[in-house]
């Protein structure tokens, strides 16, 4: 202490002056979920702020590249367990060891795609192809939530003018063996003489088409058609499988006009390890209940030389009713996929149940 005026031969009292500690806190917008901060015209994935102990702050909310993502809350990692915890309403940032926060986002697309009880997470984007290109270039065309027939569903993105030979995808990783079921719908103009000449909807694993929804070729080119909702079931036996729903926009599709694909009611049922040849269709391996529309079943783990029969009946509880054979296919090489497609009219019967059974002989009479 210097230049302190004191009274000689008297007691002088000095009081301490305290300054609140200042900390730096880093906000992470969560790039993996599309988050970012916009500072002027500069886009940043993180933002560092200074906080003073004892001072209240409103933390800045990040933005998102994806229209279907909305900011939810901030989380931090527990310093002991590493588990992500919600940031309390009142907390001393910095002083309590909390110096890094991560943004949490509500995924509206997942909510629109997933059936109740399914928690799959998705990524979406697009690809465009020039003549001769194999891998293509990234294209910012995203799927998004939309209302269709009074239900929230996933809807394909709209392509920019002048872009063709491209697709927009929504991607998901199946975490192990199990059954993926969903319904989809396609509205597009018909190609003339070739059902793949226009736009179509497909489920792909790499370049392999696991299922496709096509608009049949029409006698009148450019006549719009709607496939209606169709049910699809995919049996997966791999430890992990990445699949994509793709809405393709082809050269002819560009000439004919646009189109839209929808996906809804995605259900994932883990199988706990499928044995070769086992083909569960509904949850827990039960028969699939179908009320209406077109259904496709794609079996990926076939056993060479065995027959795969498609059966149906109207009442599972009625033991007197026999399962009726609708179709049968003999498996060729090991792992060669088999696909069944059929339609059922709800006005003919309120509901039917379907199953696939393996036999050594052709089950058809």
C-alpha positions as CSV (number, residue, x, y, z in Angstrom):
1,X,0.0,0.0,0.0
2,X,1.4,3.4,-0.9
3,X,0.4,7.0,-0.6
4,X,-1.9,6.1,2.3
5,X,-3.0,9.0,4.5
6,X,-2.9,7.9,8.1
7,X,-3.3,9.6,11.5
8,X,-0.1,9.4,13.5
9,X,-0.3,7.5,16.8
10,X,-3.8,6.2,16.0
11,X,-5.3,2.8,14.9
12,X,-5.9,2.6,11.1
13,X,-8.2,0.0,9.7
14,X,-7.8,-1.4,6.2
15,X,-10.5,-3.3,4.4
16,X,-9.9,-5.9,1.7
17,X,-11.5,-5.3,-1.7
18,X,-12.4,-8.5,-3.6
19,X,-12.8,-8.9,-7.4
20,X,-15.0,-11.6,-8.7
21,X,-13.2,-14.3,-10.6
22,X,-13.6,-14.3,-14.4
23,X,-13.7,-17.5,-16.5
24,X,-13.7,-18.5,-20.1
25,X,-16.6,-20.8,-21.1
26,X,-16.6,-22.5,-24.6
27,X,-19.9,-23.2,-26.2
28,X,-20.0,-26.1,-28.7
29,X,-22.8,-25.7,-31.3
30,X,-22.6,-29.5,-32.0
31,X,-21.5,-29.7,-35.6
32,X,-22.6,-33.3,-35.9
33,X,-26.2,-32.2,-35.5
34,X,-25.9,-29.2,-37.8
35,X,-25.2,-26.4,-35.3
36,X,-23.2,-23.3,-35.8
37,X,-22.7,-19.7,-34.5
38,X,-22.9,-16.8,-36.9
39,X,-20.7,-13.9,-35.9
40,X,-21.3,-11.2,-38.5
41,X,-20.7,-13.0,-41.8
42,X,-18.4,-15.6,-40.2
43,X,-19.6,-19.1,-39.3
44,X,-18.0,-20.7,-36.3
45,X,-18.6,-24.1,-34.7
46,X,-17.7,-22.9,-31.2
47,X,-18.0,-19.6,-29.3
48,X,-15.9,-18.6,-26.3
49,X,-17.5,-16.2,-23.8
50,X,-16.2,-14.5,-20.6
51,X,-18.3,-15.0,-17.4
52,X,-17.8,-13.3,-14.1
53,X,-18.6,-15.2,-10.9
54,X,-21.9,-14.0,-9.4
55,X,-23.2,-12.4,-12.6
56,X,-26.3,-13.7,-14.4
57,X,-26.0,-14.4,-18.1
58,X,-28.3,-15.4,-21.0
59,X,-26.3,-17.8,-23.0
60,X,-26.5,-17.2,-26.8
61,X,-28.4,-19.9,-28.7
62,X,-26.7,-21.3,-31.8
63,X,-28.2,-21.6,-35.3
64,X,-28.6,-24.7,-37.4
65,X,-28.0,-25.5,-41.0
66,X,-30.9,-28.1,-40.9
67,X,-34.4,-26.6,-40.9
68,X,-35.9,-29.5,-38.9
69,X,-33.5,-29.1,-36.0
70,X,-34.5,-26.8,-33.1
71,X,-32.3,-25.8,-30.2
72,X,-33.3,-27.5,-26.9
73,X,-30.7,-27.0,-24.1
74,X,-27.1,-27.0,-23.0
75,X,-25.3,-30.0,-21.6
76,X,-21.9,-30.5,-20.0
77,X,-19.7,-33.6,-19.3
78,X,-19.5,-34.8,-15.7
79,X,-15.9,-34.4,-14.7
80,X,-15.8,-37.8,-13.0
81,X,-18.0,-40.1,-15.1
82,X,-17.9,-38.2,-18.4
83,X,-21.7,-38.6,-18.7
84,X,-23.5,-35.7,-20.4
85,X,-25.7,-33.8,-17.9
86,X,-28.3,-31.1,-18.4
87,X,-27.1,-27.6,-17.4
88,X,-29.0,-26.5,-14.3
89,X,-31.1,-23.3,-14.3
90,X,-28.7,-21.8,-11.8
91,X,-25.0,-22.8,-11.8
92,X,-21.7,-21.0,-11.3
93,X,-20.0,-21.5,-14.6
94,X,-16.3,-21.9,-14.4
95,X,-16.2,-21.9,-10.6
96,X,-17.9,-25.4,-10.5
97,X,-15.5,-26.7,-13.1
98,X,-18.0,-26.3,-15.9
99,X,-16.2,-24.6,-18.7
100,X,-17.4,-26.5,-21.8
101,X,-21.0,-26.7,-22.9
102,X,-22.5,-28.7,-25.8
103,X,-25.8,-27.7,-27.6
104,X,-28.6,-30.2,-27.7
105,X,-31.0,-30.3,-30.6
106,X,-34.5,-31.7,-31.1
107,X,-34.6,-33.7,-34.3
108,X,-38.0,-33.0,-36.0
109,X,-37.1,-35.4,-38.9
110,X,-36.5,-38.3,-36.5
111,X,-39.8,-37.6,-34.8
112,X,-41.6,-37.6,-38.2
113,X,-40.0,-40.8,-39.4
114,X,-39.9,-43.0,-36.3
115,X,-42.9,-45.0,-35.1
116,X,-43.6,-44.8,-31.4
117,X,-40.9,-46.6,-29.4
118,X,-38.3,-46.4,-32.1
119,X,-35.2,-44.1,-31.4
120,X,-33.2,-44.3,-34.6
121,X,-31.2,-41.2,-35.6
122,X,-30.8,-40.0,-39.1
123,X,-28.6,-37.9,-41.4
124,X,-29.8,-36.3,-44.6
125,X,-28.3,-34.7,-47.7
126,X,-28.0,-35.2,-51.5
127,X,-25.8,-36.2,-54.3
128,X,-25.6,-35.0,-57.9
129,X,-23.9,-36.8,-60.8
130,X,-22.3,-35.5,-64.0
131,X,-21.9,-37.9,-67.0
132,X,-19.5,-40.6,-66.2
133,X,-19.3,-39.8,-62.4
134,X,-19.5,-42.7,-60.0
135,X,-19.3,-41.1,-56.5
136,X,-21.0,-37.8,-57.4
137,X,-20.8,-34.4,-55.5
138,X,-22.5,-33.4,-52.3
139,X,-25.8,-31.5,-52.9
140,X,-27.6,-29.5,-50.2
141,X,-31.0,-31.0,-50.6
142,X,-32.4,-32.3,-47.4
143,X,-35.4,-34.4,-46.2
144,X,-37.7,-32.6,-43.7
145,X,-40.8,-33.2,-41.7
146,X,-44.1,-32.6,-43.5
147,X,-47.8,-33.2,-43.0
148,X,-49.3,-35.9,-45.2
149,X,-52.9,-37.1,-44.8
150,X,-52.9,-35.5,-41.3
151,X,-49.7,-37.4,-40.2
152,X,-46.2,-36.0,-39.7
153,X,-43.9,-37.9,-42.1
154,X,-40.5,-37.5,-43.7
155,X,-40.6,-35.8,-47.1
156,X,-37.9,-35.7,-49.8
157,X,-36.1,-32.4,-50.5
158,X,-36.8,-30.1,-53.5
159,X,-34.1,-30.0,-56.1
160,X,-32.8,-26.6,-57.4
161,X,-33.7,-25.6,-61.0
162,X,-31.3,-27.0,-63.6
163,X,-30.0,-29.9,-61.5
164,X,-30.7,-33.5,-62.7
165,X,-29.3,-37.0,-62.3
166,X,-29.3,-36.6,-58.5
167,X,-30.9,-37.9,-55.4
168,X,-31.7,-36.7,-51.9
169,X,-31.3,-39.2,-49.1
170,X,-32.1,-39.9,-45.5
171,X,-29.5,-42.3,-43.9
172,X,-29.7,-44.5,-40.8
173,X,-27.4,-47.2,-39.3
174,X,-29.1,-50.4,-38.2
175,X,-27.2,-51.3,-35.0
176,X,-27.3,-55.1,-35.5
177,X,-29.4,-58.1,-36.6
178,X,-33.1,-57.3,-36.7
179,X,-36.1,-56.2,-38.8
180,X,-36.7,-52.8,-40.3
181,X,-40.2,-52.0,-41.3
182,X,-41.7,-48.8,-42.7
183,X,-44.2,-47.5,-45.2
184,X,-43.5,-45.2,-48.1
185,X,-45.2,-43.3,-50.9
186,X,-44.2,-41.8,-54.2
187,X,-45.9,-39.2,-56.4
188,X,-44.2,-38.6,-59.8
189,X,-44.9,-38.4,-63.5
190,X,-44.8,-41.7,-65.4
191,X,-41.9,-42.4,-67.8
192,X,-42.9,-43.5,-71.3
193,X,-42.1,-47.2,-71.9
194,X,-39.7,-47.5,-68.9
195,X,-40.7,-47.3,-65.3
196,X,-37.2,-46.3,-64.2
197,X,-37.0,-43.4,-66.8
198,X,-38.6,-40.9,-64.4
199,X,-38.2,-40.4,-60.7
200,X,-38.4,-43.2,-58.1
201,X,-37.9,-44.0,-54.4
202,X,-35.5,-46.7,-53.2
203,X,-33.9,-48.1,-50.1
204,X,-30.2,-48.7,-50.6
205,X,-27.3,-50.3,-48.9
206,X,-24.3,-48.9,-50.7
207,X,-25.2,-49.4,-54.4
208,X,-27.5,-52.3,-53.7
209,X,-31.2,-51.6,-54.0
210,X,-33.0,-53.4,-51.1
211,X,-36.4,-52.2,-52.2
212,X,-37.8,-49.7,-54.8
213,X,-41.1,-47.9,-55.3
214,X,-41.5,-47.2,-59.0
215,X,-44.2,-45.3,-60.9
216,X,-45.2,-47.8,-63.7
217,X,-44.6,-46.7,-67.3
218,X,-47.6,-45.0,-68.7
219,X,-49.1,-44.8,-72.2
220,X,-49.3,-41.1,-71.6
221,X,-45.9,-39.6,-70.9
222,X,-45.8,-37.1,-68.0
223,X,-49.1,-38.3,-66.5
224,X,-48.8,-37.9,-62.8
225,X,-49.3,-41.0,-60.7
226,X,-49.4,-41.7,-56.9
227,X,-48.2,-45.1,-55.6
228,X,-50.2,-44.8,-52.4
229,X,-48.8,-46.0,-49.1
230,X,-46.8,-49.3,-49.3
231,X,-45.5,-51.4,-46.4
232,X,-41.9,-52.7,-46.6
233,X,-40.0,-55.1,-44.3
234,X,-36.2,-55.6,-44.4
235,X,-34.4,-58.4,-42.5
236,X,-30.9,-57.6,-41.5
237,X,-28.3,-60.2,-40.3
238,X,-25.2,-58.0,-40.3
239,X,-23.6,-56.6,-37.1
240,X,-24.2,-53.1,-38.5
241,X,-25.8,-52.0,-41.7
242,X,-26.0,-48.4,-43.1
243,X,-29.0,-47.9,-45.4
244,X,-30.4,-44.9,-47.2
245,X,-33.9,-44.0,-48.5
246,X,-33.2,-42.1,-51.7
247,X,-35.5,-40.1,-53.9
248,X,-34.0,-40.2,-57.4
249,X,-34.4,-37.3,-59.8
250,X,-33.1,-38.5,-63.2
251,X,-32.5,-36.8,-66.6
252,X,-35.9,-38.0,-67.8
253,X,-37.4,-37.0,-64.5
254,X,-36.1,-33.5,-65.0
255,X,-37.8,-33.4,-68.5
256,X,-41.0,-34.9,-67.1
257,X,-41.3,-32.7,-64.0
258,X,-40.8,-33.1,-60.3
259,X,-42.0,-35.6,-57.8
260,X,-42.0,-36.3,-54.1
261,X,-41.2,-39.3,-51.8
262,X,-42.5,-39.8,-48.3
263,X,-41.4,-42.3,-45.6
264,X,-43.2,-42.9,-42.3
265,X,-43.7,-45.3,-39.4
266,X,-40.2,-46.6,-39.3
267,X,-39.9,-49.4,-36.8
268,X,-36.7,-51.2,-35.7
269,X,-37.0,-54.6,-33.9
270,X,-33.7,-56.0,-32.7
271,X,-33.5,-59.8,-33.2
272,X,-30.8,-60.6,-30.7
273,X,-29.0,-62.7,-33.3
274,X,-30.9,-64.1,-36.3
275,X,-30.1,-67.6,-37.4
276,X,-29.7,-68.3,-41.1
277,X,-33.1,-68.8,-42.7
278,X,-35.2,-67.2,-39.9
279,X,-37.4,-64.6,-41.4
280,X,-39.3,-62.6,-38.8
281,X,-41.7,-60.1,-40.3
282,X,-43.5,-58.5,-37.4
283,X,-42.2,-57.5,-33.9
284,X,-40.5,-60.3,-32.0
285,X,-40.8,-62.6,-35.0
286,X,-44.6,-62.6,-35.1
287,X,-46.5,-62.6,-38.4
288,X,-46.9,-59.2,-40.1
289,X,-50.4,-57.6,-39.8
290,X,-51.4,-55.8,-43.0
291,X,-54.5,-53.7,-43.3
292,X,-54.2,-52.1,-46.7
293,X,-51.8,-51.3,-49.5
294,X,-48.7,-52.7,-51.1
295,X,-46.2,-54.6,-49.0
296,X,-42.6,-55.7,-49.9
297,X,-40.4,-58.1,-47.9
298,X,-36.7,-58.3,-48.7
299,X,-34.9,-61.4,-47.2
300,X,-31.1,-60.9,-47.2
301,X,-29.9,-64.2,-45.5
302,X,-31.2,-67.0,-47.7
303,X,-30.2,-70.6,-47.4
304,X,-29.2,-72.2,-50.7
305,X,-31.6,-74.8,-52.0
306,X,-34.5,-74.1,-49.5
307,X,-37.9,-72.9,-50.5
308,X,-39.2,-69.7,-49.0
309,X,-43.0,-69.7,-48.9
310,X,-45.3,-66.7,-48.3
311,X,-48.4,-67.6,-46.3
312,X,-51.4,-65.7,-45.0
313,X,-54.5,-66.1,-42.9
314,X,-57.2,-63.8,-41.5
315,X,-57.3,-64.8,-37.8
316,X,-54.3,-65.9,-35.8
317,X,-56.4,-67.2,-32.9
318,X,-58.5,-69.4,-35.2
319,X,-56.7,-72.8,-35.1
320,X,-59.2,-74.2,-37.6
321,X,-58.1,-71.7,-40.3
322,X,-55.1,-73.0,-42.2
323,X,-52.3,-70.9,-43.5
324,X,-52.7,-70.3,-47.2
325,X,-49.7,-70.4,-49.5
326,X,-49.6,-67.3,-51.7
327,X,-46.2,-67.6,-53.3
328,X,-42.9,-69.5,-53.0
329,X,-39.3,-68.9,-54.1
330,X,-36.3,-71.3,-54.1
331,X,-33.1,-69.7,-52.9
332,X,-30.1,-69.9,-55.2
333,X,-26.6,-69.0,-54.1
334,X,-26.0,-68.4,-50.4
335,X,-26.9,-64.9,-49.3
336,X,-28.8,-64.2,-52.6
337,X,-31.7,-62.0,-51.6
338,X,-35.3,-63.0,-52.1
339,X,-38.1,-60.5,-52.4
340,X,-41.9,-60.9,-52.1
341,X,-44.3,-58.1,-53.1
342,X,-48.1,-58.2,-52.7
343,X,-51.1,-56.0,-52.1
344,X,-54.1,-56.3,-49.9
345,X,-57.4,-54.4,-50.2
346,X,-58.8,-53.5,-46.8
347,X,-62.3,-53.5,-48.3
348,X,-61.9,-57.2,-49.2
349,X,-60.8,-58.1,-45.6
350,X,-60.3,-55.8,-42.7
351,X,-56.9,-57.3,-42.0
352,X,-54.7,-60.3,-42.9
353,X,-51.5,-61.8,-41.4
354,X,-48.5,-62.9,-43.4
355,X,-45.5,-65.0,-42.6
356,X,-42.6,-66.7,-44.4
357,X,-41.8,-70.3,-43.8
358,X,-38.8,-72.4,-45.0
359,X,-39.3,-75.9,-46.4
360,X,-37.2,-78.4,-48.3
361,X,-39.9,-78.9,-51.0
362,X,-42.0,-76.4,-52.9
363,X,-45.0,-75.8,-50.5
364,X,-47.4,-74.8,-53.3
365,X,-50.0,-77.4,-54.2
